[in-house]
Amino acid sequence: MRGFRSFLMQGELIVIAVGLVVALAFSTLIKSFTDNIITPLINAAAGGKGSSGLGVTVHGQRLTIGAFLSAVVYFVIFMAVVYFLIVVPYRAYMRRRGTVVFGDPPPTKSCPYCQSKVPVAATKCAFCTSELAATTAA
């Protein structure tokens, strides 16, 4: 069991899992938007007939705004659950182990030659290979 727990608590695995969950929830939101708003608008422009539901009727097509708002509420609730049941406990667990996850990105500076973002302590630009003056984070 210790090995399985270690596997599950790897940082990359949790980040990938959270990303997948966010993508699935967002895809539901987008599908609802296209099914309930965009498709009826296209059908209305073509002169097709619509169905009933909470919303407005445009050229015989029903824009079911209620179904879309339901998907928005679902997305917000789902993301809150993911955040409070997965991200917050995982962040606390990793902080106890001495690792910061889902935190602020490290400070960067702009390369004066190519305007790319590089780490503050960098002495050479990774993009244009120009020599840079080392600075400290402010």
C-alpha angles and dihedrals in degrees: 000000000000091000092048091049090049090051092050093048096054109127096231093051093053092046091050092047093050090047091051093049091049091049092050093049092046091049089055089053092049093046091052091049093051095042096046105030114018100038094051090048090053091046090049091053088051092048098248127150123257137212132241127266142112107310143059133304120234117183091335094313120116115223101206098209090166092063091049093048088050089055090049091052090047090051094050094047093044093050091048090053092048091049098047098037100038114015101042096047091043092050090051091047093050092045089056087053090051098253125118115217130176088015134131115302117252116271117270139191131207121254107240091219106045101012092233120148112250132171114278093242094050117122094187129041112243091210106045098013093231118156112253132196111249113242135179126240115266 
